[in-house]
């Protein structure tokens, strides 16, 4: 069964680094990937753009292809966006379909700070997005918890609904949403750091422009 990959973030704004990672992960896993904008991220400051503005940007960025899709369920809930709650919703909706939570290597290394982190493996696989040749520093407790779950075979992910950890080596693109917001606030045009669809409507990037 084709896995369903889940890629969350504030997407404030969505940029080519996000899209490239999600696309390569989808290819490596032969999966559909859903991008899920977070409502109130527990570990970060509130986004600059509103939920509606971020959804509009994502819709514009995802036009013209079918491998990546938008999922707004975390925006439909009030309060913090706890991943364990979102995964429970997906599991109830999709039954035994393999789910793969896509995390950057740094986020994975900090997994122990997540709400009910050990329960994640009952609901999903974890795809650790890493740059080729770069080994993340994994805390000893976390490594002990996942050592027996590791696999490098995507067919294992497709054969089981949850519980495994797979490393996904993707092309590194050092793109920073913070830097993009700074450039836009300065009145500059980060043309090739953002998907082209975001420039079709000037209102899409208005949340980051300096007020005249």
C-alpha positions in Angstrom: 0.0 0.0 0.0 1.4 3.4 -1.0 2.5 5.2 2.2 1.1 8.6 3.2 3.9 11.0 4.3 3.1 13.9 6.7 5.3 17.0 6.6 4.4 19.6 9.2 5.6 23.1 9.8 4.6 26.8 10.1 5.4 27.4 6.4 5.8 31.1 7.2 6.3 31.3 4.2 6.4 28.1 2.2 9.7 28.1 0.3 11.6 25.9 -2.2 13.5 24.2 0.6 10.2 22.8 2.0 9.0 21.7 -1.4 12.2 20.1 -2.5 12.4 18.0 0.7 8.8 16.9 0.5 9.1 16.0 -3.1 12.3 14.0 -2.7 10.9 12.2 0.3 7.8 11.3 -1.7 9.9 9.9 -4.5 12.2 7.9 -2.1 9.2 6.3 -0.4 6.9 6.2 -3.4 4.4 8.0 -1.2 1.8 10.8 -1.3 3.0 13.6 1.0 0.7 16.1 2.7 2.0 19.4 3.9 0.3 20.3 7.2 0.6 24.0 8.4 0.6 24.1 12.2 -1.8 26.2 14.1 0.0 27.1 17.4 3.4 25.3 17.3 4.3 24.3 20.9 8.1 24.8 20.3 8.1 28.1 18.3 6.8 31.6 18.3 3.5 32.4 16.6 3.8 32.7 12.7 3.9 36.2 11.1 1.2 35.3 8.6 -2.3 34.2 9.7 -3.5 30.7 9.1 -5.6 31.8 6.2 -2.7 33.6 4.6 -0.4 30.6 5.0 -3.0 28.3 3.4 -3.4 30.6 0.5 0.4 30.6 -0.1 0.5 26.8 0.1 -2.3 26.4 -2.4 -0.5 28.7 -4.8 2.8 26.8 -4.3 1.2 23.4 -4.8 -0.6 24.1 -8.1 0.2 22.0 -11.2 1.3 18.7 -9.5 -0.4 15.8 -7.7 2.4 14.2 -5.6 2.2 16.9 -2.8 -1.1 18.0 -1.2 -2.3 20.3 1.5 -3.9 19.2 4.7 -5.4 21.8 7.0 -6.6 19.7 9.9 -4.2 21.2 12.5 -5.6 24.6 11.7 -9.1 23.4 12.3 -8.3 22.6 16.0 -7.9 25.2 18.7 -4.9 25.3 20.9 -1.4 23.8 20.4 -0.8 21.5 17.5 0.3 18.3 19.1 1.5 15.8 16.5 0.2 12.8 18.5 -3.3 14.1 18.2 -3.0 14.7 14.5 -1.6 11.2 14.0 -4.5 9.7 15.9 -6.9 11.4 13.5 -5.0 10.1 10.5 -4.9 6.5 11.9 -8.7 6.6 12.5 -9.3 7.9 9.0 -6.8 5.6 7.0 -6.9 2.4 9.0 -3.7 0.3 8.4 -2.3 2.5 5.6 1.4 3.2 6.3 1.9 6.6 7.7 5.4 8.3 7.7 6.0 11.4 9.8 8.7 13.4 8.0 11.2 15.1 10.3 14.4 17.0 9.8 17.4 15.5 11.5 17.5 18.3 14.1 13.8 17.9 15.0 14.3 14.1 15.3 17.2 14.6 17.6 14.9 16.6 19.9 12.0 14.1 19.8 12.2 13.4 23.5 10.8 16.9 24.2 7.6 16.1 22.2 4.3 15.4 23.8 3.9 11.6 24.3 6.9 11.0 22.0 7.1 7.2 22.7 3.5 6.8 21.6 4.3 8.2 18.1 5.7 4.8 17.0 2.4 3.1 17.6 0.8 5.4 15.0 3.5 6.1 12.4 6.8 5.4 10.9 9.3 8.3 11.1 11.3 9.4 8.0 14.4 11.3 9.1 15.3 13.8 6.5 19.1 14.2 6.3 21.8 15.6 4.1 24.0 13.0 2.4 27.2 12.4 4.5 25.9 14.3 7.5 25.2 12.3 10.7 23.0 14.0 13.3 23.9 13.8 17.0 21.2 11.6 18.5 20.8 11.5 22.3 21.6 8.1 23.8 18.1 7.6 25.2 16.5 8.3 21.8 19.0 6.0 20.0 18.3 3.2 22.4 14.6 3.6 21.8 14.8 3.5 18.0 17.8 1.2 17.3 15.6 -1.9 16.8 13.2 0.2 14.7 15.7 1.4 12.0 15.5 0.2 8.4 17.0 1.4 5.2 14.5 -0.5 3.0 11.4 1.5 1.8 9.6 -1.8 1.2 9.6 -2.4 4.9 7.8 0.9 5.3 5.2 -0.1 2.8 4.6 -3.5 4.4 3.9 -2.2 7.9 1.5 0.5 9.1 3.9 2.1 11.7 6.8 1.6 14.1 9.9 2.0 11.9 12.5 4.7 11.4 14.1 5.3 8.0 16.8 7.8 7.0 16.0 9.8 3.8 19.0 11.5 2.2 17.8 14.5 0.3 19.5 17.3 -1.7 20.5 20.1 0.7 19.0 23.5 0.1 20.0 26.0 2.7 16.9 28.2 2.5 15.7 30.1 5.6 12.2 31.3 6.1 13.5 33.9 8.6 15.9 35.3 6.0 13.1 35.4 3.4 10.9 37.4 5.8 13.8 39.8 6.4 14.3 40.3 2.6 10.6 40.9 2.1 10.5 43.4 5.0 13.4 45.3 3.3 11.5 45.5 0.1 13.6 43.0 -1.7 12.5 40.2 -4.0 13.6 36.7 -3.1 12.4 35.5 -6.5 14.2 32.1 -6.6 13.8 31.2 -2.9 10.1 31.0 -3.2 7.8 29.0 -5.5 6.8 31.0 -8.5 3.1 30.8 -7.7 3.6 33.1 -4.7 4.5 36.0 -7.1 1.4 35.7 -9.2 -0.7 37.6 -6.6 1.0 40.4 -4.7 -1.4 39.9 -1.8 0.1 36.5 -1.0 3.4 38.0 0.3 1.9 41.2 1.8 2.1 39.9 5.4 5.9 40.2 5.2 6.2 43.5 3.4 7.0 46.6 5.4 4.0 48.9 5.9 4.4 52.0 3.8 
